[in-house]
Amino acid sequence: MSLEDARVELVQAGRILFGMEIVDAFGHVSRRHPDRPDRFLMSCSKAQGLLEVGDIVEHDLDGEAVSRQGVRLFLERFIHGEIYRARPDVGAVVHSHCFSVLPFTVVAEARLRPISHVCGFLAGVGRPFDVADHEGASTDLLIRTPQLGRALAAHLGDSKVVLMRGHGFTAVGENVPQAVFRAVYTGVNSQIQSTAAQLGDARFLSAEEAAACERTTLSQIGRVWELWVRKYGGAAL
């Protein structure tokens, strides 16, 4: 993929995430640079639903702007840089404050588990990352430093999603469509799980079912991405 195509894809991703109500004025998406694995692309500090190609900024893994110096950057760009540093397999990252997911970050007994066949990637999601464990109880819960970014990346481990206490979650993928899909369906699974809990004891996917469902779903993401791009991502590019 060319650098220009990568920028367009990132704009599409931001608009899709806004259209699917995974981000609002807050939240962001990035992708690894197509030619430089030691760099990533993310917009300047701007609502993702308003993105244009010219808003995309090249960053190094320390979170510093390599292009368009002087523009305002996201405070939590260290989420992205440190995950890319720790996980060579990751090609895209989504950070969200999706309201349906937040209860699972603050109620210890409410463990987020895969309940739908399109959410097998949620198998193995651990306890929420808590900034207070690293910086004490007087922070704003944001990942404002490389040190916190590294701690979050370590907490993510080899999972696809990391919950963040009182904050939201971060999803990763090998590419942009995969990361966006996982972010969207983390929100969907949270809604289903919360509803099911009101009805009674839910039956979740087994580890084997989750793995099988994930293999099948990965082969179908292109169809979903095409639909989302047409519905949300193509205007004014």
PEURCOR-V831056 format. One record per residue. BURIAL is b if it has 16 or more other C-alpha atoms within 10 Angstrom, else e. Layout:
burial:BURIAL
burial:BURIAL
This chain:
burial:e
burial:e
burial:e
burial:e
burial:e
burial:b
burial:b
burial:b
burial:b
burial:b
burial:b
burial:b
burial:b
burial:b
burial:b
burial:b
burial:b
burial:b
burial:b
burial:e
burial:b
burial:b
burial:b
burial:b
burial:e
burial:b
burial:b
burial:b
burial:b
burial:b
burial:b
burial:b
burial:b
burial:b
burial:e
burial:e
burial:e
burial:e
burial:b
burial:b
burial:b
burial:b
burial:b
burial:b
burial:b
burial:b
burial:b
burial:b
burial:b
burial:e
burial:b
burial:b
burial:b
burial:e
burial:b
burial:b
burial:b
burial:b
burial:b
burial:b
burial:b
burial:b
burial:b
burial:b
burial:b
burial:e
burial:e
burial:e
burial:e
burial:e
burial:e
burial:e
burial:b
burial:b
burial:e
burial:b
burial:b
burial:b
burial:b
burial:b
burial:b
burial:b
burial:b
burial:b
burial:b
burial:e
burial:e
burial:e
burial:e
burial:b
burial:b
burial:b
burial:b
burial:b
burial:b
burial:b
burial:b
burial:b
burial:b
burial:b
burial:b
burial:b
burial:b
burial:b
burial:b
burial:b
burial:e
burial:e
burial:e
burial:e
burial:b
burial:b
burial:b
burial:b
burial:b
burial:b
burial:b
burial:b
burial:b
burial:b
burial:b
burial:b
burial:b
burial:b
burial:b
burial:b
burial:b
burial:b
burial:b
burial:b
burial:b
burial:e
burial:e
burial:e
burial:e
burial:e
burial:e
burial:e
burial:e
burial:e
burial:b
burial:e
burial:b
burial:b
burial:b
burial:b
burial:e
burial:b
burial:b
burial:b
burial:b
burial:b
burial:b
burial:e
burial:b
burial:b
burial:b
burial:b
burial:b
burial:b
burial:b
burial:b
burial:b
burial:b
burial:b
burial:b
burial:b
burial:b
burial:b
burial:b
burial:b
burial:b
burial:b
burial:b
burial:b
burial:b
burial:b
burial:b
burial:b
burial:b
burial:b
burial:b
burial:b
burial:b
burial:b
burial:b
burial:b
burial:b
burial:b
burial:b
burial:e
burial:e
burial:b
burial:b
burial:e
burial:e
burial:e
burial:e
burial:e
burial:e
burial:e
burial:e
burial:e
burial:e
burial:b
burial:e
burial:e
burial:e
burial:e
burial:b
burial:b
burial:e
burial:b
burial:b
burial:e
burial:e
burial:b
burial:e
burial:e
burial:e
burial:e
burial:e
burial:e
burial:e
burial:b
burial:e
burial:e
burial:b
burial:b
burial:e
burial:e
burial:b
burial:b
burial:e
burial:e
burial:e
burial:e
